[in-house]
């Protein structure tokens, strides 16, 4: 007795299966990539804020030594604390206040001081 084989001649993937797999892959990319880039931007923002916050004690040391923030620049800040980030910049330093900026992944954050108990960070340049 002879057996009849079902699906005789079906050796590979059909067009519908290939389209289904490619479509699933495209949907996963459409959902995953924005989430990934958002995560990376958040990480960069936290890094910039952490670097700014880490430089504040060196700025306060400068004021304690000289009596004001006037004359503070990035080079003097690095002399006080060599661990200060190389991307950090002293944007302004006047007698009673200062502003530091740091840029990570194209986004610039700033902190103006004296900071008090809780520093306020600004996206972009220094607040006027």
Secondary structure, DSSP 8 states (H G I E B T S, - for coil): -----TTTT--S--HHHHHHHHHHHHHHHHHHHHHHHHHHHHHHHHHHHHHHHHHHHHHHHHHHHHSSSTT--HHHHHHH-TTS-TTEEEEEE-SS-EEEEEEETTEEEEEEE---SS--EEESS---
